[in-house]
């Protein structure tokens, strides 16, 4: 509810939680249902106030792309929690991904607004 009140647009990754939970051996996970419920509720609350929810494609390389120089790594293992780029940029992997998700969301918003 707070997100919908504070922001005109919210950007999230369109994650496949069912597949992720299976890959991480969670089996039939509650996370799959919780994520789906969260995104539906968030979308409902945003639309109720005339605001937008933008979902980034699950294959968008948010974690592998440097948010400084935009260069994408070939691979990045889940155990690598710090993102290091050849350009010298170093950041927490999730922080780096969040910047890329925001940037992609703004790009998609501009496409839908014009």
C-alpha positions as CSV (number, residue, x, y, z in Angstrom):
1,X,0.0,0.0,0.0
2,X,2.8,2.4,0.9
3,X,4.6,1.8,-2.5
4,X,1.4,2.7,-4.4
5,X,0.9,5.9,-2.3
6,X,4.5,7.1,-2.5
7,X,5.3,6.4,-6.2
8,X,3.7,7.1,-9.5
9,X,5.4,4.1,-11.1
10,X,6.9,1.0,-9.7
11,X,9.3,-1.3,-11.6
12,X,9.8,-5.0,-10.8
13,X,11.3,-8.0,-12.5
14,X,8.7,-10.4,-13.9
15,X,10.3,-13.4,-12.0
16,X,9.3,-17.0,-12.4
17,X,9.3,-17.9,-8.7
18,X,8.1,-21.4,-9.3
19,X,11.1,-22.2,-11.4
20,X,13.5,-20.4,-9.1
21,X,12.2,-22.3,-6.1
22,X,12.6,-25.6,-7.9
23,X,16.1,-24.7,-9.0
24,X,17.1,-23.9,-5.5
25,X,15.4,-27.1,-4.2
26,X,12.6,-25.4,-2.3
27,X,10.1,-27.8,-3.9
28,X,6.5,-26.5,-3.9
29,X,7.3,-23.2,-2.3
30,X,5.1,-20.6,-0.6
31,X,7.4,-18.0,-2.2
32,X,5.8,-18.7,-5.6
33,X,2.3,-17.9,-4.3
34,X,3.5,-15.0,-2.1
35,X,5.2,-13.2,-5.0
36,X,2.2,-13.6,-7.3
37,X,-0.1,-12.3,-4.6
38,X,2.2,-9.4,-3.9
39,X,2.5,-8.4,-7.6
40,X,-1.3,-8.6,-8.2
41,X,-2.0,-6.6,-5.0
42,X,0.6,-4.0,-6.0
43,X,-0.8,-3.7,-9.5
44,X,-4.3,-3.3,-8.1
45,X,-3.3,-0.6,-5.7
46,X,-1.3,1.3,-8.3
47,X,-4.1,1.1,-10.9
48,X,-6.6,2.2,-8.3
49,X,-4.7,5.5,-8.0
50,X,-4.0,5.9,-11.7
51,X,-0.4,4.8,-11.4
52,X,1.7,2.2,-13.2
53,X,3.4,-1.1,-12.6
54,X,6.1,-1.9,-15.1
55,X,7.4,-5.5,-15.2
56,X,10.9,-6.1,-16.6
57,X,11.3,-9.2,-18.7
58,X,12.7,-12.1,-16.6
59,X,15.5,-12.5,-19.2
60,X,16.7,-8.9,-18.9
61,X,20.3,-9.2,-17.6
62,X,20.0,-6.9,-14.6
63,X,22.6,-8.7,-12.5
64,X,25.1,-9.3,-15.3
65,X,25.1,-5.7,-16.7
66,X,27.4,-3.0,-15.3
67,X,25.2,0.0,-14.2
68,X,28.2,2.3,-14.8
69,X,29.4,1.4,-18.4
70,X,26.5,-0.9,-19.5
71,X,28.8,-3.7,-20.4
72,X,27.2,-7.2,-19.9
73,X,29.2,-10.1,-18.4
74,X,28.9,-13.5,-20.2
75,X,28.2,-15.2,-16.9
76,X,27.8,-14.5,-13.2
77,X,27.3,-17.2,-10.6
78,X,24.8,-16.8,-7.7
79,X,27.7,-17.0,-5.3
80,X,29.2,-13.8,-6.6
81,X,27.6,-11.3,-4.3
82,X,29.9,-8.3,-5.3
83,X,29.7,-7.1,-8.9
84,X,33.1,-6.3,-10.4
85,X,33.4,-4.8,-13.9
86,X,36.4,-4.3,-16.1
87,X,35.7,-0.5,-16.1
88,X,36.5,-0.5,-12.4
89,X,33.0,-0.3,-11.1
90,X,32.4,-2.4,-7.9
91,X,29.0,-2.7,-6.2
92,X,26.8,-5.1,-4.3
93,X,25.3,-7.4,-6.9
94,X,21.7,-6.6,-5.9
95,X,22.3,-2.9,-5.8
96,X,23.8,-3.0,-9.3
97,X,20.8,-5.0,-10.5
98,X,18.3,-2.5,-9.0
99,X,19.9,0.4,-10.8
100,X,19.6,-1.5,-14.1
101,X,16.0,-2.5,-13.4
102,X,15.1,1.2,-12.6
103,X,16.8,2.3,-15.8
104,X,15.1,-0.3,-18.0
105,X,11.8,0.6,-16.3
106,X,12.2,4.2,-17.2
107,X,13.1,3.3,-20.8
108,X,9.9,1.2,-21.1
109,X,7.8,3.9,-19.4
110,X,9.1,6.4,-22.0
111,X,8.1,4.0,-24.8
112,X,4.5,3.6,-23.4
113,X,4.1,7.3,-22.7
114,X,4.9,8.5,-26.2
